Amino acid sequence: MVLKTPDELAVMDRANALVHETLRLVAEAAGPGVSTRELDHLAEEHILTGGGVPAFKGYRGYPATLCTSVNDVIVHGIPSAEHKLRDGDVLGLDCGVVLDGFVGDAAITVPVGEISPAAKRLLEVTRECLELAVDVTRPGRRLTDIGAVIQKHAEAAGFSVVRELVGHGIGRSMHEDPQVYNFGPSGRGPELRPGLVLAIEPMVNAGVSGVNFDDDGWTARTEDGKLSAHFEYSVAVTKNGPWVLGVGGT
């Protein structure tokens, strides 16, 4: 695991601030009739204007700035000019930025127009899973404490957590050690230490936890076609507790 210095964390905070600005801008623009490609162009323009570079575009061949995951798509949905959003859709937005040599990464899931009460509950619980996970990201806790709280909260609400896709360490590279699972027993794995930065990203399904992948090699869908939600923060472990980069302390 690569531990970051205070100066490096400050750079990562700026990178993540640009990510969160971009997500807010795109979320505001996401309405019925808007294509996911339009949202992608908006995000890329904002990132470049802010002095950053899209982290996802070209990464292992990924063709876009954003991941736009609609309804049963868990993560890694590819923006398309043909895919226009509809009232009642649930839209996952995942964004990464490289700024001054460090990567920022975050995700939100937003309603398009008016969504069902069941969809609202899924988004609410998934966001709560992230908040609970952030709270345990403290010195002296164990890595699996993160997944344990996510799994417990999601399953108590009647949902399931995705097991085939994980969070990760982050820094100069998009993916660093360790992997961050969204399930499992608490109290195991390495001890969390100041300077560690984790991209924590609960992925919660309304139905079963299984995943199917499209032929494009990226798009991950729920096995049963039911809705999924995804929220993500890049979180630094500090001696004073968790620091949600780009947002502020918690």
N, C-alpha and C positions, 0 to 999 in steps of 0.2 A: 504494500500500500504506500502511495506517495503522499507524504504530508506536506502541506503548503505553508509558506511563511506568511506573516501578516501582510506584507506587501503584495504577495501573490493573491491572497484572499481579496484584497482591495481591488485588484484587477478583475478577478472573477465576479465580484459584486457589480462592477460596471458592465461586464459582459451580460450578466443576468438581468440587469436593469433594462438593457436594450431588448432582451428577449421578452420581458414582461410588457414593455411599452408596445412591442409589435403584437403580442397576443391581444392586448386591450384594443388596439386599433382594428385588428382583423375581426375580433368578436363583435365590435360595433357595426362592422360592415356586413356581417353574416346574416342575410335575410332571405326570405323566399324569392326565388328567381335569380339569385346570384350564383355564379358558377364557382366551384372550388378553385379553378385556375385563376379567376379574378382575385380571389383572396390570396393566392400564392404570389401573384405579381405585386399586390399591395405590400405584402410582407417583405419581399425582396427589396423593393424600392426603399422602404423605411429602414431596413437594416443597413443598406449601402449608404444612405444619407446620414445615418448615425455613426458611420465610420467602421462598421463591422463587415464581416463576410458571412454569408449563410453557411452554417456548419454542415447541414444535411446535404446540400446540393453537390453531387459528385461523390459523396461518401459511399464507398462500396458500390458505386454506380447508381445511387438514388438520384432521380431526375428532377427534383423540385426543392424549393426552400422550406416548405411546410409539409407536415403530414396532416391530411384532412380525412378524418375517420368518421364516417356517417353511419349512425344507427347500429347495425350488427358488426361493423368494423371496429375491432379492438384498438389497433394501432397500425401505423404505416400505410394508411390510405393515400394513394397518389392523386394529387390534384388533377382535375380534368376540365376542359372547356365544355364537355358534353354533360357533365354532372352538375345540374342546377339544384340548389337547395329548395326544399319544400317546407311549408308550414307543418310543424310537428316533428321535424327531424331533430335528432341529437347529434351534435357535431363536436368531435374531438379535434383539438388543434395542438400540435406539437411543434415546437420551434427551437432551433439551435443557432447560436452565433459564435463566431470566433472574433475576439477583440484583443489586440495586443498579445497574441500568442496563447490565450486561454479560451476555453469553451464555456459558454453558458447554455443551459438546457432546461426547459420547463414546458408544461402542458396544462391545458384546461379543457373541460368539456362544457359546451354551452347549448342552450335551447335555441332552436330556430322558430321564431314565432311562438305560438302557444303549444306547449307539450303536455302530455298526459300526466296525471298525478303520479302514476307508477314511474314514469321517466324522471319526474322531478325528484322523487324519493331516491332513485338510483344515483342521480348526480349528487344529491345531498349527502348520502352515506359515503360515497367514494371520496368526496371532499373531506368529510370527517375522518376517514381512514388516513388520509395524508396528514391532517393536522395531528392526529394521535401519534403517527409515526415520527413526525418532526419532534414531538415532545420528548420522545425517548432517545433522541439522537444526542446523547450527552456523554462526556467522559466517564469511563467506568462501566457503562452499559455494554452489552454484547450485541454483535451484529444481528443475531437472529431475533432480538427483542423487537426489531422493526417489523419484520414479517409477522411475528406473533400477534402484535396489536392490530395489524391490518386484517389478518384472517379472522380474528375473534370478532371484530366490529362488523365486518362485512357479512359473515355467516350468521351472526345474531340478528341481522336485519333480513335474513332470508335470501341473500345473494351468495355468489361464489367468486373466489379469486382465481385469476389466471395463473397457472403454474409453469407454463412453457416459456414465458417471457418475464424478464427481470429488470430491476434497476441496476445501478452500477456506480462505481467510482468515476470521478470526472476531474479534469484539470487541463493539462496541455493537450491531452487526447480526449476524444469523445467518450471512449470506454476505457476505464482503468479498473484494476482490482480494488475492492472485491465486488462480486455480484451481490445484489440485494434482492432477496426473495420476498415475495408478498405473502408467505405462509411459513408455517413450521413452529417448532417449540421455541420458547424463549431461553435465554441464558446460555447460548452456545455461540461458537465462532469467536473471532478475534475481538478483543476489547477495543471500544471506540476511543480514539485518542485525538487531542486537539491538533488541528491542521488537516484532518481527513475531510474530504468533501464527497458527499454521496448524492447521486441523482436518485431520489426516492420517488417511485411512480406506481402507486396502486392502480391495477387494472381490474375492474370489478364487473362481473357479468350478471345480468338479470336471471339467467338460467344456469345451465351447466358450465363447468369451467373449461371445457375442451375448446381447442382452437383448430380451425382449418385455414390453410393458406391458398390464396389465389395463384393462378399460373404466372403472374408477374413476379413472383418470388418475394414480394413485400407485404401485400395486403393480408392482414391476419383478421379472420372473422370468427365470431362465436360459432361453435359447432351446431347449435340448435337454431341459429338465426335470430335469437333474441338480442335485446339491446346490451351495449357495453358502455362503460364510462372510464375515463382515464384522467388523472391529475398528477402533476409532477412538479417538484421543486428541486433545485440544487441546494443542498444543506451542508453548511460547514459545522464541524464539531469544534467548539471553543471552550476554554476553561470556564466561561460564564454561561454555557449552555448552547443550544442550537442557534445558528444564524442562517435564516433563509436568504440566500444571496439574491440581490436585486430587489428585495422587498423590505428587509429590515429584520431586526431581532424578533424572537418569539418569547 
